[in-house]
C-alpha cells in the first residue's frame, strides 16, 4: 500500500507540470492584452500602458515568464495578481474555504438524496415510485445550475421567504447554493445507485441472506450497499471536478465568494498569475481526491489490495 | 413445490422490503446527518460569525427601539410619547444600509484601481478635491475650497480646507495631497485609473503652504478639475499608507463620511459612520456625521438575483436594474426607482471607416438613415431610455442635436446605396459586382446591447443590408477592436462628465484603443486637442461642436440611446444623491 501511495504521488508531479504548461500557453495564446483590459476607459496613453506592462513583467518572452513563474512557485511564491497586486496564494487561500464549504455541502446533499432516491427506486423497481424517482433524476441532470439556482431563489427566497438569496456565512445562506450545485450530481448518483443495487439484488448471496431470515434493512445495508457503492465512489471522484466547475455559476448566481468566481474574473482579465495559481490548485485537489477515492476502494472492498 | 412456484418464491425473497417506518427512520437519520455535516462545514468557513453579527446588527436597531419604548411606558404619558418618537426617529434614521452593486472591484484601493465601480464605493469613504453632482454642471468646492488656473492651463493652485482629518486622525493638508499624487504617478505602484486621470503630461505637485498646492502639467490640461471630482485622485492618509505599506488595502483611510471596516472579496465591503465628519460640501445644506450607522455594500453580479434581494428586503438599494424590470417597481408603492441621466457618450454604433464597404461615405450615410433610434427606444425601453442624436449626452454642456441631419428614412437610405453602386438583389440583399452587401456587427456580451443590435440588424435588412452579428468576450475582443479587420460596426459608450470625452472615441491616437471606427481626421484631432487646452467652457463647447459637425458629417457614429443609471430602493429610503457620473452618495440617506 505504501509503495502504491508513493507511486501515485510521483505520477502526480508530471501531471501538475503538464497542466501548468498547458494553462500558461493557452492564456498567452488567447488574444487580448491584460493591461488593456485593466486600463479600458481610462484614456491611458501607449507610454503609460507600456510602463505598466514592464512593471508587471509582461514584456519578457513567454518562456522567460514561465521559467520565472515556475522557479518562484517552487519556492512557494505564486506571484501577485495583476489586478490588485495581492499575493496569489493569499487570494486563493481566502476563497478556497468558501468553495470547499459549498462543494462539501453540495456533495453531502447529493449523496444523501442520491442514495435515498436510488435505493428507493431499486427496492420499488418497475413501480410508479421507481418511475417517479428516475423522472426526478432525469430532470435534475438536465437542468443547468443557473436555472436551478434562480428557481430556488424564486421559490424559497422570494415566494416563501425561508432563505436569503445571497451571500455567505451561516447555514441559512448555504442551503440554496448547495442544493443548486448538488441537484445534478444527486440525479446522477440516484441513477447509478439504482442500477448498481438492482444488479447486486440479483446476486445469489443476497438470496442466501434473505433465506437466512435477515430483515430487509439489514440485507440492504450490510450486504447489498457495500458492493453497490464501488461505482458510486468512483463517480464521486470524477464528479468532484464538475462540482468545482459548477461552483463558478452558483457562486455568481448567489453572490458567494469563492475560487470559481476568482478564476473566471482572472480569465476574463487575463490575470496570468491568478489563473495559473487557481488552475494548479484545482489540479492538485483533483489528483488528491482521486487518490483518496482509490484508497477508499480498499476500505470498502477487502478484496481490493494495492501492491 | 414445482419449478414455477419455486421461482416465484425466490423472486419474492429477492424483493427486499423495508417497512415504511423503517425507511422513513433511515431517511430522517440520513437527513439529520447531512444537516449536521453542513453545519460543521459552515462552521469551518471563514465568515459565519461576521455575517451573523451583521445580520444581528441590522435587526438590532428596531429591537433596541422597541425595548426602549417598553421601558419608557412607565414614565408620564407626554414623556413616553416624546421618548417613543425620539427613539423611533433615531432607529429609523440610523441602521445599516444594504446596497447591492453589480461589479466586483478590481482593487479596493481607489488611487490604484482601474475599474470605475471602485469609485462608487470610494465615494463614501473619500472626499474628492472638487465636486460635481448630477444634473448640475457647476464645480463645487470639495476638500479644495477654491482654485486658480494659469493662463496656459498648465498650473492649478488648489487652496485646501484646514478643518479636515483622515479617519486615523492624521490632519489633511497640502502634504497629504502631494503624497497622494506622487504615489499615483509613481509607476512602481501601477496606478491605473488614477494615473490616467492625472494624465500623461502630469509633472509634479508642489506645496505652496500648509493648505495650498500647485499641480503642474507639461501640457495644457483643461479637464484636470473634472478628473479631480472622481475619487481616483482623492487624498488618502499618508500615515496609514506608510504604516501599512502593501497591507494598506486592508486599512483604507480617507476623509469621507464613512470609514472602511472590511472587504470580503466576492461578497461585500463594510463601512461604518465617521463620527468626526464635519466638512460636508455646501450642496448638502447641512454638516455633521452621516445619518446611517453603516453600509454593507454587497457584490451581486447577477441581475435576477439583485432584483430578488430588493423584493425580499435583503437589500435597501440596488443599482443597475434591467430596463425590463423598471415598470414593475414603478408601479409598486413598496419601492421607488430613480433614473439618473449619465454624462459622456450615449450608446452609439461606431462604423469602421477602414473596412470596405463602410469605407464609402455614401454607404455610411445610408446606414445612418436606415437605423431608426426612436423606434428602437420605443420598442425596447419605453419610458426608460430616450433616443440619442449626438455623440455627447443631452446632459452635457456642449451637447448639440443632430436629429435633422440623418432622420430615419429607408427610402433615402436606398437611394444612397443605389448611388454607391449597391443595387437590390433578388433575395432582398443588395449587390455590387456580384458581391452581396454583407456587414459584420461585433460587440461584447452585454445585457443591454443584444436587442438593440438585433433591431438595427432588422432595420438595415429592410434597405437591403445583410448584417451578421458576432459576439466576442473580453479580453479577445480587445484584439479585434485594436486591429479593426473583422468588423464594420462596434458598440460604444463612455461615462464621463467632461466634453473631452470626444478624445477617446474620435482622436486618431486612440485608434488602437477606444476609437473603434479607426477614424483619423487631422482637423478633428486638432479641434479636440485645442478644446483640451482651453479652460473657458463656452469656448471649449464651440470648438467641440465644430469637431462634432465634422464627425457627424462623416457619418461614423450613429447615436442610439442615452445612458441612465437605474436605482431601485425600498420606499422608506430617502436622501440618495449622485455625483455627475451617477455614482451614489449616501451621506444624507435615511431608512424610514
Interface residues (C-beta under 8 A of the other chain):
Chain A: X30 X31 X32 X33 X34 X36 X37 X38 X39 X40 X41 X42 X43 X44 X45 X46 X47 X48 X51 X52 X54 X55 X56 X83 X84 X85 X86 X91 X94 X95 X97 X98 X101 X104 X105 X108 X109 X112 X115 X116 X120 X123 X150 X153 X154 X157 X158 X161 X164 X165 X166 X167 X168 X169 X170 X171 X173 X174 X175 X178 X201 X202 X206 X207 X210 X211 X215 X216 X217 X219 X220 X224 X251 X252 X253 X254 X255 X256 X257 X258 X261 X262 X265 X268 X269 X270
Chain B: X10 X13 X14 X15 X16 X17 X18 X19 X22 X23 X26 X27 X30 X31 X33 X34 X37 X38 X39 X41 X42 X44 X45 X46 X47 X48 X49 X50 X51 X52 X55 X100 X104 X106 X107 X108 X109 X112 X114 X116 X187 X188 X190 X192 X193 X195 X196 X197 X200 X246 X249 X264 X265 X266 X267 X268 X298 X299 X300 X301 X302 X304 X305 X308 X309 X311 X312 X314 X473 X474 X475 X476 X477 X478 X479 X480 X482 X494 X495 X503 X504 X509 X510 X512 X513 X514
